[in-house]
């Protein structure tokens, strides 16, 4: 009888174990991911480029000059910081040059042609300009730009 009880107990254990093994696996919970709706593209770009020069606040100053006989007329130019300077220079006799190193300018001035030179006066001070043809500046072909 003890054997019978042991055999029944063993049989019940096997049946119980078999049920646990054959049970269907529990579904794995996958976290829900929220997907943002697509963003609307604006009609015009949101980025606006800065102005061409944040220091440019003055006016356009146009100055007509002559280059002749080892001189610039006028040989002194006064502008305000922030002004856009437009020089119109005409050589009256031979080919000259106009050099203004502080603003990176070196232009040839052919005889009889109006040469337009534009730059932004973005630094204060007194700056020399001159003709770069050998011997011309030594003979007085120079002047100064004064930016206040």
Beta strands, then each sheet from edge to edge (+ up, - down):
strand 1: 60-68
strand 2: 71-73
strand 3: 76-79
strand 4: 84-91
strand 5: 96-100
strand 6: 105-109
strand 7: 114-120
strand 8: 125-130
strand 9: 142-147
sheet 1: 2+ 1- 4- 7+
sheet 2: 3+ 9+ 8-
sheet 3: 5+ 6-
end
